[in-house]
Every structure is written in structure tokens, then in C-alpha cells.
Amino acid sequence: MSLRWVLVMHPVPEMIKEAEEMRVLGLKTFKVKVEIDLRKDIEVIKLLRESLGPEVLIYGDANIAYSTFIAIRTIKQMEEYGLEFVEEPTPRGDWRGRLKIAQAISIPIMGDECVTRPQEVAREIKLRAIGII
């Protein structure tokens, strides 16, 4: 992965403008902090894809804020706009939830704070609950 720019939740037009400015500087990877407003989460992914085009990598970081059900519903809609993967959709101890999500979506889940020990990494990779560390 190349250098990335992290977009935190602000008004959507500000986020799009910020991403466009960073794209002009050559950045091709954008991490979007999602979690606050599900409709806004989906809208910003859609508008970023429309604005930045298909050649950039866009992924979301839910900061362990989604329930399993909300994660599946929201991520499936984000997939339509070329979301590459999602980081930390559910709380740290909810490996069963991550497994259900992973089985329901077509993009990988990135483990970060949820897998801090080698045993956790091994378990979640073996189960296919996460696809990226």
C-alpha cells in the first residue's frame, strides 16, 4: 500500500475537497473514518469514488463502532462503490461477529486493535474472520 491520507468525518463537501487536494499531490490511498452516521458513511464512500475515480484505493475504518448487523448492511452498500476493505468493524472481543461479517461481505476485514496477540491473529486468520493485518 502506498502513502495514505486519513479522512475524518466532517461535512461531506469538506471531505471530498480535502481528498481531491491530496489526490492532486499524488496520494492514491484514502482511509475514511466511518461510524457516526450510517447514511453519511455510505454517502461519503460513494462521493469519494465518483470524485477520485476507480484508480484510487478507498477503505473504511469503523473504529469498532458497528454491531454485526449494522456492519453487514452498511459494508454491503459501501462495496457497491468500490470499498477495498474495512478495518475494525466490531469490538475487540467480537470475533464471532467479525466472522459473520466476513462471511456476508465480499471484501476483506482488516484486523488491528482486535488482534494484538499472536494467538488472536492465528485464530482469526484460520477462521477467515479477517483477511488483512
N, C-alpha and C positions, 0 to 999 in steps of 0.2 A: 504494500500500500504506500502511496506517495504521501507527501505532506498533506495534512487535513486541516480544515477550518471547522471550528465548532460554532454552531448557531444555537443560541439560547432563545427561549421563547420571548419574543417582543411582538408588537403588532406585525402582522404578516407582510405588509408592504416594506417595512424596515428590514425584515429578514431577507426578503427577495433582493432588495437593493444591496444589502451587505454581501450576500452571496455573489451577486453579479460583479461587485467591485473586486472580490477576491478571485473570481474566475478570470477577470482581466489580468490579474497579477500572475496567473498561471496555475492556480490551485485547481485540482481535479477531484478532490475527495472532500465531502461535506458530511459532518456528523451533526445530526439535528436532535437537540434535547426535546423530547416529546414527553407528555404525561399530564398536562394540565387540563386541556380541553380537547376531547377526542375528535370533535369535528375540526377544530383548528389543527390538530396533529395531522389529520388526513389532508386537509386543505394545503398546508404548507409543503408537504411532500409533493402533492400534485403540482402546485405552482412552481416549486423549485425545478422539478423535472421539465415543465414546459419552458421555463426561463433559461435553464442551463443546458438543456439538450441531453441526448442519450449517452454522450461520451463521458459524462462525469459519474462518479460513484457517490450515491447518497445512501446513508444508513441512519437508523434511528437509535437513540439511547433512551429507554423508558425509565431509567433510574429506579428500577424495581417497583414501579408505581401501579402497574396493571394487575388486575385479577386475571386468572386463566381465561375466563370467558371474554372479558373485555380485550385482552391481548389478541386472542384468536380473531375476534370480529374486526378489530382495528387494523391489525397487521395484514389481514387478507385484503382489506381495502387499499392499504398502502402499497401492497405488492402490485396492484394494477398500474402504479406509477413508477415502477422500476426500483423500488426499495431493494437494496442489495442484501442487507441482513439487519437484524435488530439486536441490540445489546441490552442485557438485563431487563427483560420484560416483567419478571415476577420477583418477589422477595427471596433473599438468600437461601433459606431452608426449603423452598418450594420446588424441589427437583421434580416432583410428580407433575406439578403444573407446567414446568418447562417441557417435560416430556410430552404432555398432551398438546401443548402449543406446537412443538416441533413436528408432531405427527399430523397436525392440522394445516400447517402452512408450507409453502414451497421454498422459502428462503431459510438460511441457517440462523440460529441463535448464537450470539457471541456471549461467552461467559467471561465475567470479570470479577466483580466483588463476590459473586455467588460461588465461585470455585477458587478458594485461596489455598487449599491444601492439596497435595498430590492425590490423595485418596478421592477427594471430591472431583478433581479433574478426570481421573480414571473412570469413576462411576458414571459421570455424565457423558463422557465420550462413548463408553461401552454401551450405554442405554440409547445413545444418539439424541440426548436431550439438548446438547449443544454441538455446534459444528465448527466453532471458531473460539480460540482462546486469546 
